[in-house]
Amino acid sequence: SVTFKNFWTGTLNITRYFRGNDAQMTRGGPSMGTPLGWNWTASLRNSTGSSTAWSSSFNRKSNELGDHTWSITGSLSARPTPSLQFSVAPTWADEHGAASTFNGPINRQWLLTLPGGRPENYGNRYIFGLVDRRTLSTQFRVSYTFKPDVSLDIYAEPFAASGRYTGFGETIRRLEKDLRMYGTDGTSIARLANGDYRVTDGAAAFTITNRDFNTRSYRSNVVLKWEWRPGSTLYAVWQQNRASQTTDGAHVGAGDLFDSWSAPGDNTFMVKSTIWLSR
């Protein structure tokens, strides 16, 4: 960590993950091995005493299996006038086959457990998927004071995420970090017309449901606060909660954040008042 002469602050954090075991990945099955990995984060922010404050952070995760994750976050807040204050905090993440666990970034996401597996796996198939995932979100906050006893607060958060599974496999044996990928080692996998996958392993065959997703959501709160008499306050609230989901798995972009505003959802209006009764 370093503080510059203009009171900007920069930090760099590097973590090395060694090979280990994870007892939770198979959701009640045998422990699995975890690979060597790196996790590093760099951040920079300006002086905390500035009237306009900003910060940025960059994160990178990777492991020996070739999986990696990039993520960028930032924030900007300002008070242009004594009555107006606003902030915005965007986040972007791009994950290729990686998911964070207690032992660092790894390349598998548990999907389901089926019978008919190898004796080394206690007769079960612990099935995992490699996911290509992207996430975008932004938090907006605005506060405006009309008079000392009347104020307006606005919070809005559009969100978009996508995920596409690029491969499937099952555990080989306990404490093993690699997967037995379907389509190799005498197995075959084919995608069906409805998007599901059909896996054949010798005389056994089973189906993996399509888990690809594309999600958009929008949440907001608008609160008008009026202290109509000392100690007595009236609140008028408008809430929105919108969401939509498909199974195409296409990468989301900035346009999907704006599309979340038109997703189906609920509008809720509330009025609340507190009254101070004095003697």
Secondary structure, DSSP 8 states (H G I E B T S, - for coil): -EE-TT--EEEEEEEEE-SEEESSTTSSS--EEE--EEEEEEEEE--TT-SEEEEEEEEEEEETTS-EEEEEEEEEEEEEETTEEEEEEEEEEEEES-EEETTEEES-EEEEEEES--GGGTTEEEEEEEEEEEEEEEEEEEEEEEETTEEEEEEEEEEEEEEEEEEEEEE-STT--SEEETTSTTEEEEE-TTS-EEEEETTEEEEE----EEEEEEEEEEEEEEEEETTEEEEEEEEEEEEEEES------HHHHHHGGGS-EEEEEEEEEE-----
